[in-house]
Amino acid sequence: MQADAKKVLRYLKTARGQIDGIMKMIEDDRYCIDISTQLMATQGLLNRANKEILSEHMRHCVNEATQEDVREEKIEEMIKVIDKLVK
């Protein structure tokens, strides 16, 4: 993995803490909008972690693919990931 591991781990650890907080909010029967807001914040962190990983994958793995068939394979791989992201 070429991505900044410390940055990705920081995002994921923060998201894990937020999920724990969200679970506590649900157990405490907190206001739905507050729970939803925290869920969106957590999704944002996960999206940032994913963006970091995919950006570095494109900069290194896709860009450094020297053989045409390997490069095409990497491009198709990214297209599949993008398809999943936009669903």
Secondary structure, 3 states (H helix, E strand, C coil): CCCCHHHHHHHHHHHHHHHHHHHHHHHCCCCHHHHHHHHHHHHHHHHHHHHHHHHHHHHHHHCCCCCHHHHHHHHHHHHHHHHHHCC
